[in-house]
Amino acid sequence: MFDIGAAELLVIVVVAIIVIGPKDMPKAMRTAGRWIGKLRRMSGHFRAGIDEMVRQAEIEDMEKEWAERNKRIMAEYPKGTDPAGGAPDNLVPPQMEPLAAADEVPDPDAAAEAAIRRAAPKKAPEHAASDPQEPPLPLDPPPPPPSEA
């Protein structure tokens, strides 16, 4: 902000000592520090206010854009029931179907077992080297030793 170098600062200190005097210098420095602190706080509040105004303006712009998009989509697909209009083919995939109430399920144990089977992770297929020249994967078991006949 103020491009003050070491030489300028030295001149300011010498002039201050001459004008204020060494006796009153600590009091003057304390007063200057308080004023600088107040200026920094006020500039911080001012900057925060400006940032908030910018943020509010951006939010208003986004809301206008979303309203325009919504209006265009609603004009294009007034019913919203066909998949081209944004309606999904299947709202919930079968594995995400909600569980039925306990009194609606004829066999709660069977339903629980089926839910556990659906949620169980599937085991990845084992790696089998089709080519004997292919290098093994790092976690593959070591190849059997060659048989001596």
MDAnalysis code that builds the backbone (N, CA, C; Angstrom):
import MDAnalysis as mda
import numpy as np

u = mda.Universe.empty(447, n_residues=149, atom_resindex=np.repeat(np.arange(149), 3), trajectory=True)
u.add_TopologyAttr("name", ["N", "CA", "C"] * 149)
u.add_TopologyAttr("resid", np.arange(1, 150))
u.add_TopologyAttr("resname", ["MET", "PHE", "ASP", "ILE", "GLY", "ALA", "ALA", "GLU", "LEU", "LEU", "VAL", "ILE", "VAL", "VAL", "VAL", "ALA", "ILE", "ILE", "VAL", "ILE", "GLY", "PRO", "LYS", "ASP", "MET", "PRO", "LYS", "ALA", "MET", "ARG", "THR", "ALA", "GLY", "ARG", "TRP", "ILE", "GLY", "LYS", "LEU", "ARG", "ARG", "MET", "SER", "GLY", "HIS", "PHE", "ARG", "ALA", "GLY", "ILE", "ASP", "GLU", "MET", "VAL", "ARG", "GLN", "ALA", "GLU", "ILE", "GLU", "ASP", "MET", "GLU", "LYS", "GLU", "TRP", "ALA", "GLU", "ARG", "ASN", "LYS", "ARG", "ILE", "MET", "ALA", "GLU", "TYR", "PRO", "LYS", "GLY", "THR", "ASP", "PRO", "ALA", "GLY", "GLY", "ALA", "PRO", "ASP", "ASN", "LEU", "VAL", "PRO", "PRO", "GLN", "MET", "GLU", "PRO", "LEU", "ALA", "ALA", "ALA", "ASP", "GLU", "VAL", "PRO", "ASP", "PRO", "ASP", "ALA", "ALA", "ALA", "GLU", "ALA", "ALA", "ILE", "ARG", "ARG", "ALA", "ALA", "PRO", "LYS", "LYS", "ALA", "PRO", "GLU", "HIS", "ALA", "ALA", "SER", "ASP", "PRO", "GLN", "GLU", "PRO", "PRO", "LEU", "PRO", "LEU", "ASP", "PRO", "PRO", "PRO", "PRO", "PRO", "PRO", "SER", "GLU", "ALA"])
u.atoms.positions = np.array([
    [0.840, -1.180, 0.000],
    [0.000, 0.000, 0.000],
    [0.886, 1.244, 0.000],
    [1.607, 1.489, 1.122],
    [2.584, 2.573, 1.154],
    [3.938, 1.923, 0.952],
    [4.626, 2.301, -0.095],
    [5.907, 1.672, -0.385],
    [6.990, 2.411, 0.394],
    [7.150, 2.022, 1.669],
    [8.128, 2.665, 2.545],
    [9.300, 1.711, 2.712],
    [10.474, 2.164, 2.328],
    [11.674, 1.361, 2.467],
    [12.363, 1.647, 3.789],
    [13.522, 1.029, 3.994],
    [14.264, 1.178, 5.242],
    [14.769, 2.612, 5.411],
    [15.234, 3.242, 4.328],
    [15.766, 4.604, 4.429],
    [14.661, 5.588, 4.817],
    [13.488, 5.465, 4.196],
    [12.383, 6.359, 4.540],
    [11.939, 6.169, 5.981],
    [11.902, 4.919, 6.429],
    [11.507, 4.625, 7.798],
    [12.501, 5.224, 8.793],
    [13.788, 5.164, 8.487],
    [14.813, 5.738, 9.353],
    [14.648, 7.253, 9.453],
    [14.364, 7.911, 8.331],
    [14.150, 9.362, 8.340],
    [12.930, 9.703, 9.200],
    [11.847, 8.930, 9.070],
    [10.634, 9.184, 9.858],
    [10.928, 9.032, 11.348],
    [11.677, 8.006, 11.737],
    [11.997, 7.771, 13.145],
    [12.851, 8.916, 13.689],
    [13.866, 9.353, 12.935],
    [14.733, 10.451, 13.384],
    [13.924, 11.732, 13.555],
    [13.060, 12.057, 12.590],
    [12.234, 13.261, 12.688],
    [11.292, 13.161, 13.882],
    [10.705, 11.976, 14.113],
    [9.786, 11.799, 15.237],
    [10.513, 11.984, 16.559],
    [11.725, 11.457, 16.676],
    [12.478, 11.621, 17.925],
    [12.805, 13.100, 18.161],
    [13.148, 13.798, 17.086],
    [13.483, 15.218, 17.232],
    [12.243, 16.025, 17.590],
    [11.130, 15.788, 16.886],
    [9.912, 16.581, 17.106],
    [9.239, 16.197, 18.422],
    [9.039, 14.914, 18.661],
    [8.299, 14.469, 19.851],
    [9.214, 14.436, 21.068],
    [10.401, 14.009, 20.877],
    [11.330, 13.877, 21.999],
    [11.327, 12.454, 22.504],
    [12.474, 12.016, 23.013],
    [12.598, 10.622, 23.459],
    [11.718, 10.300, 24.667],
    [11.372, 11.310, 25.457],
    [10.570, 11.079, 26.655],
    [9.138, 10.692, 26.306],
    [8.541, 11.377, 25.336],
    [7.143, 11.126, 24.972],
    [6.988, 10.131, 23.814],
    [8.078, 9.592, 23.329],
    [8.024, 8.685, 22.171],
    [7.200, 7.419, 22.444],
    [7.344, 6.714, 23.591],
    [6.530, 5.506, 23.810],
    [5.028, 5.798, 23.794],
    [4.625, 6.929, 24.393],
    [3.208, 7.287, 24.408],
    [2.712, 7.562, 22.989],
    [3.519, 8.249, 22.188],
    [3.136, 8.547, 20.802],
    [3.042, 7.258, 19.976],
    [3.965, 6.342, 20.202],
    [3.931, 5.067, 19.451],
    [2.678, 4.261, 19.829],
    [2.332, 4.264, 21.116],
    [1.132, 3.555, 21.560],
    [-0.115, 4.153, 20.913],
    [-0.186, 5.471, 20.877],
    [-1.330, 6.146, 20.263],
    [-1.398, 5.838, 18.766],
    [-0.251, 5.871, 18.108],
    [-0.220, 5.562, 16.674],
    [-0.646, 4.112, 16.435],
    [-0.225, 3.210, 17.298],
    [-0.614, 1.796, 17.168],
    [-2.114, 1.607, 17.307],
    [-2.715, 2.333, 18.257],
    [-4.172, 2.240, 18.427],
    [-4.909, 2.738, 17.186],
    [-4.441, 3.868, 16.639],
    [-5.084, 4.418, 15.437],
    [-4.932, 3.465, 14.248],
    [-3.770, 2.887, 14.118],
    [-3.552, 1.939, 13.005],
    [-4.445, 0.711, 13.179],
    [-4.590, 0.237, 14.417],
    [-5.480, -0.894, 14.680],
    [-6.924, -0.574, 14.334],
    [-7.377, 0.636, 14.717],
    [-8.749, 1.040, 14.384],
    [-8.944, 1.117, 12.873],
    [-7.952, 1.681, 12.166],
    [-8.053, 1.764, 10.702],
    [-8.119, 0.373, 10.078],
    [-7.326, -0.544, 10.574],
    [-7.354, -1.915, 10.021],
    [-8.699, -2.578, 10.267],
    [-9.243, -2.419, 11.475],
    [-10.553, -3.017, 11.766],
    [-11.640, -2.422, 10.883],
    [-11.607, -1.096, 10.712],
    [-12.614, -0.458, 9.868],
    [-12.474, -0.915, 8.419],
    [-11.253, -1.042, 7.938],
    [-11.081, -1.502, 6.551],
    [-11.516, -2.961, 6.409],
    [-11.294, -3.769, 7.455],
    [-11.765, -5.158, 7.418],
    [-13.279, -5.239, 7.359],
    [-13.955, -4.410, 8.147],
    [-15.425, -4.383, 8.115],
    [-15.920, -3.899, 6.752],
    [-15.258, -2.901, 6.225],
    [-15.646, -2.376, 4.914],
    [-15.474, -3.450, 3.841],
    [-14.330, -4.139, 3.873],
    [-14.066, -5.194, 2.893],
    [-15.084, -6.324, 3.024],
    [-15.430, -6.712, 4.278],
    [-16.430, -7.769, 4.487],
    [-17.791, -7.338, 3.945],
    [-18.153, -6.054, 4.123],
    [-19.424, -5.560, 3.588],
    [-19.453, -5.616, 2.070],
    [-18.351, -5.216, 1.444],
    [-18.272, -5.266, -0.025],
    [-18.363, -6.710, -0.510],
    [-17.639, -7.621, 0.162],
    [-17.695, -9.035, -0.232],
    [-19.115, -9.576, -0.112],
    [-19.810, -9.218, 0.943],
    [-21.191, -9.686, 1.125],
    [-22.104, -9.149, 0.035],
    [-21.921, -7.886, -0.351],
    [-22.744, -7.319, -1.428],
    [-22.476, -8.045, -2.744],
    [-21.220, -8.349, -3.030],
    [-20.875, -9.073, -4.260],
    [-21.496, -10.464, -4.226],
    [-21.413, -11.135, -3.076],
    [-21.975, -12.485, -2.942],
    [-23.488, -12.465, -3.165],
    [-24.167, -11.469, -2.588],
    [-25.615, -11.361, -2.763],
    [-25.978, -11.109, -4.226],
    [-25.186, -10.279, -4.909],
    [-25.457, -10.013, -6.320],
    [-25.270, -11.285, -7.147],
    [-24.241, -12.078, -6.836],
    [-24.027, -13.333, -7.559],
    [-25.174, -14.305, -7.316],
    [-25.665, -14.366, -6.081],
    [-26.783, -15.262, -5.770],
    [-28.031, -14.834, -6.535],
    [-28.287, -13.539, -6.598],
    [-29.447, -13.055, -7.346],
    [-29.331, -13.402, -8.823],
    [-28.134, -13.261, -9.386],
    [-27.930, -13.620, -10.798],
    [-28.188, -15.102, -11.023],
    [-27.685, -15.953, -10.117],
    [-27.908, -17.395, -10.256],
    [-29.387, -17.734, -10.142],
    [-30.090, -17.080, -9.210],
    [-31.522, -17.352, -9.056],
    [-32.293, -16.956, -10.309],
    [-31.925, -15.832, -10.922],
    [-32.574, -15.423, -12.176],
    [-32.310, -16.445, -13.271],
    [-31.055, -16.906, -13.372],
    [-30.714, -17.891, -14.402],
    [-31.479, -19.191, -14.186],
    [-31.563, -19.639, -12.920],
    [-32.307, -20.872, -12.642],
    [-33.787, -20.708, -12.954],
    [-34.352, -19.549, -12.649],
    [-35.767, -19.314, -12.942],
    [-36.003, -19.337, -14.450],
    [-35.100, -18.737, -15.218],
    [-35.235, -18.767, -16.680],
    [-35.148, -20.191, -17.210],
    [-34.174, -20.961, -16.709],
    [-34.042, -22.364, -17.149],
    [-35.291, -23.162, -16.789],
    [-35.785, -22.974, -15.574],
    [-36.973, -23.690, -15.136],
    [-38.164, -23.334, -16.013],
    [-38.317, -22.052, -16.335],
    [-39.429, -21.605, -17.177],
    [-39.323, -22.242, -18.564],
    [-38.088, -22.294, -19.112],
    [-37.889, -22.878, -20.446],
    [-38.196, -24.379, -20.427],
    [-37.743, -25.070, -19.391],
    [-37.989, -26.515, -19.299],
    [-39.477, -26.791, -19.118],
    [-40.140, -25.992, -18.283],
    [-41.565, -26.201, -18.061],
    [-42.367, -25.914, -19.325],
    [-41.926, -24.956, -20.146],
    [-42.621, -24.675, -21.405],
    [-42.391, -25.809, -22.397],
    [-41.193, -26.399, -22.368],
    [-40.866, -27.480, -23.299],
    [-41.585, -28.776, -22.922],
    [-41.617, -29.077, -21.642],
    [-42.215, -30.322, -21.154],
    [-43.235, -29.986, -20.065],
    [-44.437, -29.592, -20.427],
    [-45.410, -29.145, -19.417],
    [-45.847, -30.241, -18.454],
    [-45.947, -31.489, -18.932],
    [-46.404, -32.558, -18.044],
    [-45.264, -33.073, -17.179],
    [-44.080, -33.216, -17.761],
    [-42.936, -33.717, -17.016],
    [-43.032, -35.194, -16.720],
    [-43.916, -35.927, -17.427],
    [-44.065, -37.349, -17.152],
    [-43.275, -38.221, -18.106],
    [-42.964, -37.716, -19.299],
    [-42.211, -38.553, -20.230],
    [-40.718, -38.400, -19.941],
    [-39.924, -39.466, -20.203],
    [-38.501, -39.428, -19.881],
    [-37.762, -38.284, -20.571],
    [-38.174, -37.875, -21.764],
    [-37.493, -36.772, -22.445],
    [-37.710, -35.469, -21.695],
    [-38.762, -35.388, -20.898],
    [-39.052, -34.175, -20.148],
    [-38.385, -34.135, -18.798],
    [-37.510, -35.077, -18.546],
    [-36.774, -35.055, -17.297],
    [-37.263, -36.078, -16.298],
    [-38.381, -36.773, -16.594],
    [-38.852, -37.798, -15.669],
    [-38.010, -39.054, -15.881],
    [-37.493, -39.652, -14.832],
    [-36.672, -40.858, -15.000],
    [-37.536, -42.041, -15.420],
    [-36.905, -42.993, -16.145],
    [-37.616, -44.201, -16.550],
    [-38.037, -44.994, -15.323],
    [-37.111, -45.153, -14.414],
    [-37.388, -45.907, -13.201],
    [-36.951, -45.026, -12.034],
    [-37.883, -44.597, -11.240],
    [-37.540, -43.684, -10.161],
    [-36.554, -44.292, -9.169],
    [-36.769, -45.542, -8.805],
    [-35.901, -46.182, -7.821],
    [-35.411, -47.506, -8.393],
    [-34.097, -47.718, -8.471],
    [-33.618, -49.017, -8.942],
    [-34.043, -50.110, -7.961],
    [-34.137, -51.359, -8.432],
    [-34.671, -52.421, -7.572],
    [-33.899, -52.596, -6.263],
    [-32.579, -52.430, -6.296],
    [-31.827, -52.630, -5.052],
    [-32.060, -51.507, -4.046],
    [-32.698, -50.415, -4.482],
    [-32.948, -49.297, -3.579],
    [-34.418, -49.203, -3.177],
    [-35.214, -50.194, -3.517],
    [-36.631, -50.185, -3.157],
    [-36.753, -50.127, -1.639],
    [-37.712, -49.370, -1.124],
    [-37.862, -49.316, 0.336],
    [-38.331, -50.663, 0.868],
    [-37.930, -50.951, 2.080],
    [-38.345, -52.200, 2.709],
    [-39.819, -52.100, 3.080],
    [-40.504, -53.221, 2.978],
    [-41.919, -53.250, 3.336],
    [-42.039, -53.302, 4.853],
    [-43.177, -52.912, 5.352],
    [-43.415, -52.979, 6.787],
    [-43.449, -54.433, 7.212],
    [-43.158, -54.699, 8.476],
    [-43.065, -56.073, 8.973],
    [-44.376, -56.831, 8.810],
    [-45.511, -56.143, 8.940],
    [-46.787, -56.841, 8.823],
    [-47.145, -57.129, 7.370],
    [-46.482, -56.479, 6.398],
    [-46.761, -56.720, 4.984],
    [-45.929, -57.877, 4.432],
    [-44.864, -58.259, 5.108],
    [-43.970, -59.307, 4.630],
    [-44.431, -60.636, 5.209],
    [-44.681, -61.651, 4.328],
    [-45.145, -62.932, 4.857],
    [-44.076, -63.614, 5.718],
    [-42.801, -63.535, 5.323],
    [-41.736, -64.168, 6.093],
    [-40.632, -63.137, 6.319],
    [-40.618, -62.470, 7.473],
    [-39.622, -61.419, 7.703],
    [-38.192, -61.935, 7.662],
    [-37.970, -63.190, 8.100],
    [-36.609, -63.737, 8.079],
    [-36.113, -63.901, 6.648],
    [-36.978, -64.373, 5.771],
    [-36.591, -64.547, 4.372],
    [-36.322, -63.186, 3.726],
    [-37.120, -62.198, 4.079],
    [-36.913, -60.860, 3.530],
    [-35.582, -60.286, 4.010],
    [-35.232, -60.526, 5.277],
    [-33.959, -60.039, 5.806],
    [-32.794, -60.734, 5.112],
    [-32.912, -62.041, 4.915],
    [-31.844, -62.780, 4.215],
    [-31.675, -62.270, 2.791],
    [-32.780, -61.990, 2.111],
    [-32.699, -61.481, 0.739],
    [-32.034, -60.109, 0.716],
    [-32.351, -59.276, 1.705],
    [-31.723, -57.950, 1.764],
    [-30.233, -58.068, 2.019],
    [-29.840, -59.001, 2.871],
    [-28.412, -59.203, 3.150],
    [-27.698, -59.699, 1.907],
    [-28.311, -60.628, 1.173],
    [-27.680, -61.139, -0.060],
    [-27.525, -60.026, -1.089],
    [-28.551, -59.155, -1.199],
    [-28.448, -58.044, -2.158],
    [-27.339, -57.081, -1.772],
    [-27.138, -56.869, -0.473],
    [-26.157, -55.889, -0.013],
    [-24.745, -56.466, 0.065],
    [-24.622, -57.795, 0.021],
    [-23.293, -58.410, 0.155],
    [-22.427, -58.039, -1.049],
    [-21.167, -57.710, -0.795],
    [-20.285, -57.364, -1.919],
    [-19.998, -58.591, -2.779],
    [-19.850, -58.336, -4.048],
    [-19.542, -59.420, -4.978],
    [-18.032, -59.608, -5.027],
    [-17.586, -60.849, -5.065],
    [-16.158, -61.132, -5.113],
    [-15.675, -60.945, -6.545],
    [-14.554, -60.304, -6.677],
    [-13.977, -60.081, -7.998],
    [-13.456, -61.408, -8.552],
    [-13.515, -61.571, -9.878],
    [-13.007, -62.817, -10.445],
    [-11.500, -62.922, -10.223],
    [-11.060, -64.157, -10.065],
    [-9.637, -64.407, -9.852],
    [-8.864, -64.146, -11.127],
    [-7.632, -63.710, -10.974],
    [-6.763, -63.439, -12.125],
    [-6.084, -64.747, -12.521],
    [-6.229, -65.077, -13.760],
    [-5.569, -66.273, -14.268],
    [-4.718, -65.864, -15.457],
    [-3.427, -66.109, -15.363],
    [-2.531, -65.745, -16.460],
    [-2.750, -66.728, -17.602],
    [-3.227, -66.215, -18.725],
    [-3.492, -67.092, -19.865],
    [-2.204, -67.394, -20.609],
    [-1.256, -66.508, -20.553],
    [0.008, -66.695, -21.258],
    [1.095, -66.980, -20.217],
    [1.838, -68.095, -20.336],
    [2.868, -68.383, -19.336],
    [3.995, -67.337, -19.335],
    [4.149, -66.586, -20.434],
    [5.195, -65.572, -20.507],
    [4.768, -64.282, -19.815],
    [3.466, -64.159, -19.529],
    [2.956, -62.941, -18.910],
    [3.474, -62.842, -17.477],
    [3.988, -61.673, -17.073],
    [4.508, -61.557, -15.703],
    [3.361, -61.639, -14.697],
    [3.616, -62.220, -13.530],
    [2.549, -62.343, -12.529],
    [2.229, -60.988, -11.908],
    [1.008, -60.891, -11.409],
    [0.615, -59.694, -10.684],
    [1.333, -59.680, -9.337],
    [1.490, -58.523, -8.711],
    [2.256, -58.458, -7.465],
    [1.709, -59.332, -6.350],
    [0.411, -59.557, -6.289],
    [-0.149, -60.343, -5.199],
    [-0.452, -61.784, -5.601],
    [-0.088, -62.174, -6.807],
    [-0.289, -63.557, -7.234],
    [0.626, -64.475, -6.420],
    [0.174, -65.723, -6.176],
    [1.056, -66.661, -5.477],
    [2.232, -66.990, -6.389],
    [3.373, -67.333, -5.813],
    [4.529, -67.651, -6.639],
    [4.258, -68.913, -7.482],
    [4.850, -68.971, -8.668],
    [4.629, -70.147, -9.520],
    [5.279, -71.380, -8.873],
    [4.734, -72.560, -9.184],
    [5.310, -73.781, -8.601],
    [6.713, -74.002, -9.172],
    [7.592, -74.579, -8.397],
    [8.967, -74.824, -8.895],
    [8.923, -75.862, -10.024],
    [9.833, -75.729, -10.957],
    [9.852, -76.703, -12.048],
    [10.201, -78.093, -11.525],
    [9.511, -79.077, -12.057],
    [9.728, -80.434, -11.577],
    [10.970, -81.015, -12.255],
    [11.784, -81.685, -11.445],
    [13.001, -82.310, -11.990],
    [12.701, -83.779, -12.238],
    [12.788, -84.205, -13.480],
    [12.444, -85.583, -13.785],
    [13.647, -86.390, -14.152],
])
